[in-house]
């Protein structure tokens, strides 16, 4: 039924209850920790809410349809729970290839696993396809077990040649996991080019309203899907029904929110390039951006995240954050509200991220209001007048 529907339509229609006269249009939230059951369990039977609920199922079906997966998604209590579950498929001492720029807690988890389990880690510039594939092949070390991909990367917005990376990794038997939080299933669907695992921080664009903390994993392969699901049950990394119901409600407007925020991000990026207070702008929509050609070829949209470096260094960047009135100084991203932060305020951020980099998450407010506030903050923060 879903094969010929666009992702924009699937965001609205997938995971709905079966149509019947007098039936609800939306799936209800079910608040029960346990279910009536006797005798030997039947496959798929609901027994206990740690293993599955009706409320999870609706969201998981919708996300699976959006990512064009052969199987439903697997919802988790947070994005980090989903990332941890993905890394759990590796045996102790395995080697992984990770981007040098990625979500800071992903890199922190990798460092923790290296210390505790002997995970061997190779860090790469994800935009350099040949260097990534050479690292995956490994030479004398032997091939990696897993290639972790973010595209665009957080917070540097590098764009990976995902089809080439998947093909090259599979040639040597490596799994490929893709954090698809920034692009969303509207921007790319990694499973369709052969990725083995896809991860989302549902907290961000999928839920979209900065009011839940959730994660999800998708896998077409039955063994991987079963293993990730078992991890969730055994480790108790589960989501509450209210949060998942809210995420499904947020998912219904994903296409509209992303369309608006991406369009505004492109407008702001083009203006910021010309701003006298700005030293550098990163957004794949810009013709001069290093990721522009690849994003144009591989992504269905340039995303809603900007990287901005004001003149004056980290002190000026901090002053810009303090001077905004409409933009929200905050971490996280993907909500209806526009937010910004200086990323290196976190000690765990990658040391190659510039100290003065501001990561901007563009929301759905009027773009002219956003521009006026950002313009005055940049002028105030960098001591420009007029």
Protein Blocks (a to p, Z undefined) as FASTA:
>chain_A
ZZmpcfklmmmmgopacddehiafbdcddddfbdcdedjddehiafbfklocfklmmmmm
mmmmmnopabdcdddfbfklmmmmmmmmpcehiacdddfbdcfklmmmmmmmmmmnopac
ddddfklmmlmmmmmnopmnopafbdcddddddfklpacdfklmmmmmmmnopacdddfk
lnommlpcfklnopabdcddfklmmnonopaccdddddfblklmmmmmmmmmmnopacdf
klmmmmmmmmmmmmmmmmmmmmmmmmmmmmmmmpmkbfbdcdfklmklmklmmmmmmpgc
ebjadcdddehijmlmmmmmmmpmkbccdedehiabdcdddfklpmkbcfklcfklccdd
ddfbdfklmmmmmmmmmmmmnopgZZ
